[in-house]
Amino acid sequence: MKRKTNKKNTYRVLYYWLTGVIVILSLLFFFRTSLITYYYLIKNKWAGANFENENLEKNIKISEIQKIQAVFTKYKNNVFGLDISQHQGKIIWDSIQFIDKEIPISFVFVRATRGAFTQDASFKKNWRNLAKKNIIKGAYHYYDVNRNSTIQAENFIKTVTLEKGDLPPVLDVEELPKDQSLELLKTGLINWLTIIEKNYKVKPIIYSNDAYFIHHISDMDLTDYMIWTANYNPIESPLHQKWSFWQFTEKGIVKGITENYVDINVFNGSIEDLKKLTL
């Protein structure tokens, strides 16, 4: 009888022990699930415009932050803006207002087209939302250095309708050709600029980085064109002497843009000077 009683006691203890473990694990699973639900549904989704992407802030280098702050300080009397494309993902437009929490976003360039036949997947949405805000907008074309320049100009024209108050069209060229010579590329660039100017009745802006301007197209006559140059080095001003816009970082963090970093630009002048450039 004692042996049977001991067995019953052992089974009872084991039963209560397993039951306790199951209850504890269930509670842990419940609390974990509740926290995850809160984080993703309440904090991220329902907070909407109040959500700031912590991952972007964690991954940016201190040296990059210091460089950005140095430009903000040096050009505190100038105006700043962004350039965006489909790479920024979904934008919470109600939150688009400031850079670094206090610097007004005065202008935004939006990628409209790329190459001969491609339209940026977010262009229509971005363009429409920008029109609702008190922000000067402009559209740019990413140039395919191996495609026909006339077809590329037509792609931009059929996609973009500019209105009074918009910035001139922008030609963005960054790569070197593989299927044609550099001289033919330059001819194509001038052709694109000419077609666009004839259509919109304004000289376009040309964008590239400092090295490209200096080493590859320095002999092009761009005297009458506004220059938008990129240089991400910790410098006080771009190498290009005749710059109107300077893209000084690709690691901008802006409330309302949570899926990726964004390019930040400074205009070489005041808001009044910027408005004089518009159509």
Secondary structure as a PSIPRED ss2 file (coil, helix, strand):
# PSIPRED VFORMAT (PSIPRED V4.0)

   1 M C   1.000  0.000  0.000
   2 K H   0.000  1.000  0.000
   3 R H   0.000  1.000  0.000
   4 K H   0.000  1.000  0.000
   5 T H   0.000  1.000  0.000
   6 N H   0.000  1.000  0.000
   7 K H   0.000  1.000  0.000
   8 K H   0.000  1.000  0.000
   9 N H   0.000  1.000  0.000
  10 T H   0.000  1.000  0.000
  11 Y H   0.000  1.000  0.000
  12 R H   0.000  1.000  0.000
  13 V H   0.000  1.000  0.000
  14 L H   0.000  1.000  0.000
  15 Y H   0.000  1.000  0.000
  16 Y H   0.000  1.000  0.000
  17 W H   0.000  1.000  0.000
  18 L H   0.000  1.000  0.000
  19 T H   0.000  1.000  0.000
  20 G H   0.000  1.000  0.000
  21 V H   0.000  1.000  0.000
  22 I H   0.000  1.000  0.000
  23 V H   0.000  1.000  0.000
  24 I H   0.000  1.000  0.000
  25 L H   0.000  1.000  0.000
  26 S H   0.000  1.000  0.000
  27 L H   0.000  1.000  0.000
  28 L H   0.000  1.000  0.000
  29 F H   0.000  1.000  0.000
  30 F H   0.000  1.000  0.000
  31 F H   0.000  1.000  0.000
  32 R H   0.000  1.000  0.000
  33 T H   0.000  1.000  0.000
  34 S H   0.000  1.000  0.000
  35 L H   0.000  1.000  0.000
  36 I H   0.000  1.000  0.000
  37 T H   0.000  1.000  0.000
  38 Y H   0.000  1.000  0.000
  39 Y H   0.000  1.000  0.000
  40 Y H   0.000  1.000  0.000
  41 L H   0.000  1.000  0.000
  42 I H   0.000  1.000  0.000
  43 K H   0.000  1.000  0.000
  44 N H   0.000  1.000  0.000
  45 K H   0.000  1.000  0.000
  46 W H   0.000  1.000  0.000
  47 A C   1.000  0.000  0.000
  48 G H   0.000  1.000  0.000
  49 A H   0.000  1.000  0.000
  50 N H   0.000  1.000  0.000
  51 F C   1.000  0.000  0.000
  52 E C   1.000  0.000  0.000
  53 N C   1.000  0.000  0.000
  54 E H   0.000  1.000  0.000
  55 N H   0.000  1.000  0.000
  56 L H   0.000  1.000  0.000
  57 E H   0.000  1.000  0.000
  58 K H   0.000  1.000  0.000
  59 N H   0.000  1.000  0.000
  60 I C   1.000  0.000  0.000
  61 K C   1.000  0.000  0.000
  62 I H   0.000  1.000  0.000
  63 S H   0.000  1.000  0.000
  64 E H   0.000  1.000  0.000
  65 I H   0.000  1.000  0.000
  66 Q H   0.000  1.000  0.000
  67 K H   0.000  1.000  0.000
  68 I H   0.000  1.000  0.000
  69 Q H   0.000  1.000  0.000
  70 A H   0.000  1.000  0.000
  71 V H   0.000  1.000  0.000
  72 F H   0.000  1.000  0.000
  73 T H   0.000  1.000  0.000
  74 K H   0.000  1.000  0.000
  75 Y C   1.000  0.000  0.000
  76 K C   1.000  0.000  0.000
  77 N C   1.000  0.000  0.000
  78 N C   1.000  0.000  0.000
  79 V E   0.000  0.000  1.000
  80 F E   0.000  0.000  1.000
  81 G E   0.000  0.000  1.000
  82 L E   0.000  0.000  1.000
  83 D E   0.000  0.000  1.000
  84 I E   0.000  0.000  1.000
  85 S C   1.000  0.000  0.000
  86 Q H   0.000  1.000  0.000
  87 H H   0.000  1.000  0.000
  88 Q H   0.000  1.000  0.000
  89 G C   1.000  0.000  0.000
  90 K C   1.000  0.000  0.000
  91 I E   0.000  0.000  1.000
  92 I C   1.000  0.000  0.000
  93 W H   0.000  1.000  0.000
  94 D H   0.000  1.000  0.000
  95 S H   0.000  1.000  0.000
  96 I C   1.000  0.000  0.000
  97 Q C   1.000  0.000  0.000
  98 F E   0.000  0.000  1.000
  99 I E   0.000  0.000  1.000
 100 D C   1.000  0.000  0.000
 101 K C   1.000  0.000  0.000
 102 E C   1.000  0.000  0.000
 103 I E   0.000  0.000  1.000
 104 P E   0.000  0.000  1.000
 105 I E   0.000  0.000  1.000
 106 S E   0.000  0.000  1.000
 107 F E   0.000  0.000  1.000
 108 V E   0.000  0.000  1.000
 109 F E   0.000  0.000  1.000
 110 V E   0.000  0.000  1.000
 111 R E   0.000  0.000  1.000
 112 A E   0.000  0.000  1.000
 113 T E   0.000  0.000  1.000
 114 R E   0.000  0.000  1.000
 115 G C   1.000  0.000  0.000
 116 A C   1.000  0.000  0.000
 117 F C   1.000  0.000  0.000
 118 T E   0.000  0.000  1.000
 119 Q E   0.000  0.000  1.000
 120 D C   1.000  0.000  0.000
 121 A C   1.000  0.000  0.000
 122 S C   1.000  0.000  0.000
 123 F H   0.000  1.000  0.000
 124 K H   0.000  1.000  0.000
 125 K H   0.000  1.000  0.000
 126 N H   0.000  1.000  0.000
 127 W H   0.000  1.000  0.000
 128 R H   0.000  1.000  0.000
 129 N H   0.000  1.000  0.000
 130 L H   0.000  1.000  0.000
 131 A H   0.000  1.000  0.000
 132 K C   1.000  0.000  0.000
 133 K C   1.000  0.000  0.000
 134 N C   1.000  0.000  0.000
 135 I C   1.000  0.000  0.000
 136 I E   0.000  0.000  1.000
 137 K E   0.000  0.000  1.000
 138 G E   0.000  0.000  1.000
 139 A E   0.000  0.000  1.000
 140 Y E   0.000  0.000  1.000
 141 H E   0.000  0.000  1.000
 142 Y E   0.000  0.000  1.000
 143 Y C   1.000  0.000  0.000
 144 D C   1.000  0.000  0.000
 145 V C   1.000  0.000  0.000
 146 N C   1.000  0.000  0.000
 147 R C   1.000  0.000  0.000
 148 N C   1.000  0.000  0.000
 149 S H   0.000  1.000  0.000
 150 T H   0.000  1.000  0.000
 151 I H   0.000  1.000  0.000
 152 Q H   0.000  1.000  0.000
 153 A H   0.000  1.000  0.000
 154 E H   0.000  1.000  0.000
 155 N H   0.000  1.000  0.000
 156 F H   0.000  1.000  0.000
 157 I H   0.000  1.000  0.000
 158 K H   0.000  1.000  0.000
 159 T H   0.000  1.000  0.000
 160 V C   1.000  0.000  0.000
 161 T C   1.000  0.000  0.000
 162 L C   1.000  0.000  0.000
 163 E C   1.000  0.000  0.000
 164 K C   1.000  0.000  0.000
 165 G C   1.000  0.000  0.000
 166 D C   1.000  0.000  0.000
 167 L C   1.000  0.000  0.000
 168 P C   1.000  0.000  0.000
 169 P C   1.000  0.000  0.000
 170 V E   0.000  0.000  1.000
 171 L E   0.000  0.000  1.000
 172 D E   0.000  0.000  1.000
 173 V C   1.000  0.000  0.000
 174 E C   1.000  0.000  0.000
 175 E C   1.000  0.000  0.000
 176 L C   1.000  0.000  0.000
 177 P C   1.000  0.000  0.000
 178 K C   1.000  0.000  0.000
 179 D C   1.000  0.000  0.000
 180 Q C   1.000  0.000  0.000
 181 S C   1.000  0.000  0.000
 182 L H   0.000  1.000  0.000
 183 E H   0.000  1.000  0.000
 184 L H   0.000  1.000  0.000
 185 L H   0.000  1.000  0.000
 186 K H   0.000  1.000  0.000
 187 T H   0.000  1.000  0.000
 188 G H   0.000  1.000  0.000
 189 L H   0.000  1.000  0.000
 190 I H   0.000  1.000  0.000
 191 N H   0.000  1.000  0.000
 192 W H   0.000  1.000  0.000
 193 L H   0.000  1.000  0.000
 194 T H   0.000  1.000  0.000
 195 I H   0.000  1.000  0.000
 196 I H   0.000  1.000  0.000
 197 E H   0.000  1.000  0.000
 198 K H   0.000  1.000  0.000
 199 N H   0.000  1.000  0.000
 200 Y H   0.000  1.000  0.000
 201 K C   1.000  0.000  0.000
 202 V C   1.000  0.000  0.000
 203 K C   1.000  0.000  0.000
 204 P C   1.000  0.000  0.000
 205 I E   0.000  0.000  1.000
 206 I E   0.000  0.000  1.000
 207 Y E   0.000  0.000  1.000
 208 S E   0.000  0.000  1.000
 209 N E   0.000  0.000  1.000
 210 D H   0.000  1.000  0.000
 211 A H   0.000  1.000  0.000
 212 Y H   0.000  1.000  0.000
 213 F H   0.000  1.000  0.000
 214 I H   0.000  1.000  0.000
 215 H H   0.000  1.000  0.000
 216 H C   1.000  0.000  0.000
 217 I C   1.000  0.000  0.000
 218 S C   1.000  0.000  0.000
 219 D C   1.000  0.000  0.000
 220 M C   1.000  0.000  0.000
 221 D C   1.000  0.000  0.000
 222 L C   1.000  0.000  0.000
 223 T C   1.000  0.000  0.000
 224 D C   1.000  0.000  0.000
 225 Y C   1.000  0.000  0.000
 226 M E   0.000  0.000  1.000
 227 I E   0.000  0.000  1.000
 228 W E   0.000  0.000  1.000
 229 T E   0.000  0.000  1.000
 230 A E   0.000  0.000  1.000
 231 N C   1.000  0.000  0.000
 232 Y C   1.000  0.000  0.000
 233 N C   1.000  0.000  0.000
 234 P C   1.000  0.000  0.000
 235 I C   1.000  0.000  0.000
 236 E C   1.000  0.000  0.000
 237 S C   1.000  0.000  0.000
 238 P C   1.000  0.000  0.000
 239 L C   1.000  0.000  0.000
 240 H C   1.000  0.000  0.000
 241 Q C   1.000  0.000  0.000
 242 K C   1.000  0.000  0.000
 243 W E   0.000  0.000  1.000
 244 S E   0.000  0.000  1.000
 245 F E   0.000  0.000  1.000
 246 W E   0.000  0.000  1.000
 247 Q E   0.000  0.000  1.000
 248 F E   0.000  0.000  1.000
 249 T E   0.000  0.000  1.000
 250 E E   0.000  0.000  1.000
 251 K E   0.000  0.000  1.000
 252 G E   0.000  0.000  1.000
 253 I C   1.000  0.000  0.000
 254 V C   1.000  0.000  0.000
 255 K C   1.000  0.000  0.000
 256 G C   1.000  0.000  0.000
 257 I E   0.000  0.000  1.000
 258 T C   1.000  0.000  0.000
 259 E C   1.000  0.000  0.000
 260 N C   1.000  0.000  0.000
 261 Y C   1.000  0.000  0.000
 262 V E   0.000  0.000  1.000
 263 D E   0.000  0.000  1.000
 264 I E   0.000  0.000  1.000
 265 N E   0.000  0.000  1.000
 266 V E   0.000  0.000  1.000
 267 F E   0.000  0.000  1.000
 268 N C   1.000  0.000  0.000
 269 G C   1.000  0.000  0.000
 270 S C   1.000  0.000  0.000
 271 I H   0.000  1.000  0.000
 272 E H   0.000  1.000  0.000
 273 D H   0.000  1.000  0.000
 274 L H   0.000  1.000  0.000
 275 K H   0.000  1.000  0.000
 276 K H   0.000  1.000  0.000
 277 L H   0.000  1.000  0.000
 278 T C   1.000  0.000  0.000
 279 L C   1.000  0.000  0.000
